[in-house]
Amino acid sequence: MTVKDPELMAIFEKRVLLKKVCRKCGALNPMDAIKCRRCRSRNLRPKKVK
């Protein structure tokens, strides 16, 4: 699916792509997270974007 509209693309990036993934439990967290919401681990990485 390709999104042409820049406003829709910004919403798409924020809701789907701009996340952090916990390396311990795999939970998705917001980009500004410091600790995991599920297991409280500090071992987070940015979500891989293709």
N, C-alpha and C positions, 0 to 999 in steps of 0.2 A: 504494500500500500504506500503510495507516495502522496505527500501532503504538499500542495502548492501554496496555500495561504500562509503567510508568515505568522499571523496571530494563532492559527490552529497549530502550527509547528511549535511555537513557543509553549503552548499548553501541553502538547504531546510530549515535548522534551521534559518539562517539569514533572508531569504525572507518571511517565514511563521510564525515561532514560536517566534522569538525574537522581539516582538513588545510591545508597551504600549498602553493601552486602556483608553480613557477619561471616567471618571465616570459621567460626565455631559452630553455629547452628544454621546458617544460611538464610536468616531472616532479612527482609528488606527494611531499610531505615531511611529517613530523610537525609539529604546531603549534608545538613549541618549537624547531624548526630555525632556525639562523642562516644556514647556507649550504646550497645545493642538494646533495643526495647524488650527483647524476649529473655536473653540470658545475661544481660548486663556486662558482657565482655567488651573490652576496648579494642579488640582486634577486628577493625572494619577496613574494607577496601571499596573503591568506587566500582559501580557496576560496569561491566565490559560493554562497549558500544561497537557494533559492527559497522 
